[in-house]
Amino acid sequence: MNVPTKVEVIEVGMRDGLQMESDFVDTGTKIALINGLMDAGVRHIEATSFVSPRAVPQLADAADVLAGAHRPSGSRFAVLAPNLKGVERAIEAGADEIVVFVSASESHNRKNLNRSIDRSLDDISNIAAQVRHADIKKKGAIACAFGCPFEGDIELSALMRIVGHFHAVGFRALTLGDTTGMATPALVERTVAAIRESYPDMRLTLHFHNTRGIGLVNVMAGLNAGIDSYESSIGGLGGCPFAPGASGNICTEDLVYMLNEMGIESGIDLDKLIAVANRMEAVLGRTLPGQVMKSGPRLRLHEYEDAACATG
């Protein structure tokens, strides 16, 4: 095992989570939530997306969110930018990093981006050329990297073709997305090993969903493979609107709690993170799937006299 001693936790709830919400969360509230995450020690956040406001009205205020959020030293504000127009808007708004994506599944790519994989790869080539001299980091992302709700298993060769394209056009950071929670520990280990063998200079991030209840189990597989970067969502919020059965991302508080208990550093204050999760739950007006936000850390003790007592 090559378990890292320090892990980067990338918060994606403000984009990947909120994009699923039909009721608009006002800009000031989004900024306050981001500021709360920054105060908790989160330093890498996918803050919003520069997609068409018609497609995702929830994120129509992307530039205003970036302009209003507090950016402590060492923080990185990433944004999703699916096309050249989105990239131009992201650069103009002062984003630190753009994330461009494609699906490993032809069916899902057409549902999500309304185009073929090959056309998406051409778009990625054009985006890479556009930002070659821009003062902005670039990261690739592959949706359905571990399986597709329409096609089932994704051939490793198909995934590696996309990884190779990102590498060829200059990307050295890549997220593997488990869009509908189809990853398993064995599949994670096999996929990571194949990519590392062919592209050892590619920094990998893993993005799991808890659709089938093994999101953190897959994180353990990633940790055992030496991966030190994970995406997660505050309160377990989110999913993919273009993939049936894509329930929430793994929960940031649950992930940080597990890392703490393993002695792995994340730089994030769990109590402050739980406070942000509770605020997000209040904003959305419903119970979120996170577990640690309900129970607290394992050594948060309770008053003995206040506990219910068996009778009879």
N, C-alpha and C positions, 0 to 999 in steps of 0.2 A: 504494500500500500504506500502511496505517496500523497497522503492527505495534507493539504496546505495548512499553514498556521495562520494565515490571514486571507480573508475572502472579501471581494468587492460585491456588495449588494446594490443592484441597480433597481430603483423604484420605478415601476411602470403604471401604477394605478391611475395617475393623473391623465394618462393618455389611453392605455389599453383598457383600464377600468371604466373611466367616465364615458368613453365612446359608445358604450352599450346603453347609457342612460337616456331615456326619452325626454325627461324633464330637465330643462336647462339649468345647470348650476352656474350662478352668476360669477362674473370674473373676479370680484373681490373675494368671494369665498374660495375660489380656486387658488388665488394668490396666498390667502391665509393658510390653506392646507399645505401648500408647497413650503411656505415659510416655517410651518410647524415641522415638516420633514427635515428641513435644513437644520433647525434647532435641535432635532433629535440626533443629528450626526450623519444623516444621509448626504452623500457628496456627489452621487451620480444619479440623475433622475431623467427619465423620459417625460418631459413636462407637457408636451402637447403634440399636435400634428398639423402640418400645413397641407391638408387635403382640401378638396372642394367643400365650401360651407354647405352646399346643397346635399352633398353625400353624407357629411357628418356635422350637422348643425351644432352639436355640443362643443365642437372645437373651433368654431368660427372666430373666437376671440384669441387665437394663438399668439398673435403679435403683442396684444395687450397683456396677456399673462406673462410672457417673457419680459416685457418692459417693467412690470410691477413687482416681480418676485425678487426676494432677497437672494443675492449670490455671494455666499461667504468664500473666503480664500480657498482655493483647491477644489471648488465645486465644478461640475460639468453638467450643463443643461443640453440634453439631447432632444431632437425632435424627429418625428417620422416625416419623410418627404418622398412621396411616391413617384414624383416626376420632376422634370426640369423646372417647371413653374413653381412647384413647391420648394425646390432647392433654392431658387432665387429669392423667394419670400423668406425662407429660413435665414439665409445669409444677411438679408436686409434687416431682419429683426434681431440679429445678434446671437443666434444660436451657437453653442460651442461645438455641436456635433450633429451631423445628419445621419439618419438611419434609412437606408433604402432596402426594399425587400422584394422577394419573389417567393412563390410557393414551389415546393418540390413536386407538387401534384398539378398536372395540367388542368384537371377539373376545378380544383380549388382556386388556382390562379385566375381562371376565367370568371369564377364567381366573385372573387375578391378584387381583381384589377381589370376585369373585362378585356383580357388579352391573353395571348399564348405565352408560354414560358419563353420561347425564343424571342418574341417581341419585347418581353420584359428584360431579357438579358441585353438586348440592343439598347434599351433605355438606360440600363445600368452603365453600359459603356459610355453613353453620351453624358451621363451625370458625372462619371469619373473624370472625363475630359474637362467638364465645366468647372469642377472644383479643384483641379490639379494645382492651381496656383492660389487658391482661396485660403484664407486663414480660418479654416474650419476642419475638424476631424471628420472622418467618414467611416461608417460601419455598415456592414451588410447584415441582412437577416433572412433566414430561410424558414418560411412557414411550412407546416406539415412535414417537418424533417423526419419524424418518427412514425408517420402513418397518416392516411387521408380518410375522412369519413365517406368519401365517394368511391375511392379506388382501393382502399385497404393498405397493405404494405407498400412502402416505397422502395424500389430497388436501390441498393447502395450505389450502383453505377450512375443512376439518374441524379442522386444527391451529389455525388462527387463531381459530376459534370458542372453543376452550378457552383460548387465550392471552387473548382478550378477556374471558372469564369471570373468570379470575384477576385481571386488571387491574380489572375492575368491582367486585370485592369487596375491593380494597385491597392486593393483592399487588404488590410492586415488584421482586421477585427471582424468577427462574425458571430452572430447569434443563431443557434439552432433552436427553432420554435416547435414546441410540442402542442400544436394548436388545439387539438381535441383530446389531449390526455391519453394518447395511444403509446407513449413510451413505456418501456419496461427496463429494469436494471441491465439485463443482458444486452438489450438493443442499444442502450446508452453506451455501455462499455465498448461494444463492437464498433459503433459509429465514431466515437471519439478516437479510438485507436486507429481507424482507417484514415481519418483526416489528419491526425498528427503524424502518421507515417509519411503521407504524401506532401503535407504542407506544414512542416514543423514550426514555421514562423508565423502561423495564423493564430491570433489570440482568440480563444473560443469562450463564448458565454452560453450558458444553458438557460432555457426559458421553459419551465414546466407548468402544466395545468394539473389541478387535483381532481379532474373529472372522474377518475376511477379510484380515487383514494390513495394513490401511491406517489403523489407529487414529491414529498420529502424523501421517500424511499429512493426515487430517481436522483434526487440531490446527493444522497449518500453514495450512489453509484458514481456520480460525477466527481465527488470529493475523492473517492478511492482511486479514480483515474487521474487525479491531480488537477482537476479544473477548479479555478479559484475565482470565477465570476458567474453570478446568477441574477436573473431578473425575477422580480416578485412584485406583488400588488398589495397595497395597504388594505387590510381587512379581508383579503382574498377576493377582491372585487374584480370583475371583468370576464372576458371571454371574447370569442370572435363572432360578429354578427353574420358572417357569411359561411359558417360551418355548423351544421346541426350537432347538438350535444356538446358544444364547447363551453362548458361551465367554467367557473372561476380559476384564475391563476393561483399558484401557490401563494400563501399569505406571508407578507413581509415579517410580521411579528412572530409568526410560528417559525419561520426560517431563522430569524435572529436568535430566538430562544434556543433552538436546536444548536446553532453554532456556539452560543455562549456555553451551553452545557457540555460541548465537546472541547472547550478551551480554544476555539478558533476565533480570532479577532475580526470584528466587522467595523468597529468604530462607531457603532450605533447604540444609543441609550434606549433600552427596551421599554422602560416606564414611559418615557416621552413618546416613543413610537406608539404604544398602546393608547395614549391620550389622543394622538392624531387619528387612530383607527376609530376610537369612540366618537370623535367629532365627525368623521366621514359617515359613520352610521347614522348620526343625528341629522346630518345634512340630507341624506338620501331617504330617511324615514323608514328604514326597514332593517332587519337583522342581517348582518354580514356573516359569511361562513368562517371567519377567523376563530380559532379556538383559544389562543393565549389571551386575546383581548377580553375573553369572558372569564377565564379562570385565573389569569395572572401567572407569574413564574411559580415553579413548584414549591419554593420556600417562602411564598407569601402566606403567612400564617393567619389564622382566624381566632377570635376570642372564644375560649372554651365555653363560657357561660351562655353565649349567644346561640350555640348550636342546638338543633332539635335533639330531643332525648326520647328514646323508646319508652313506652309505657306498658304496664300490664305484666 
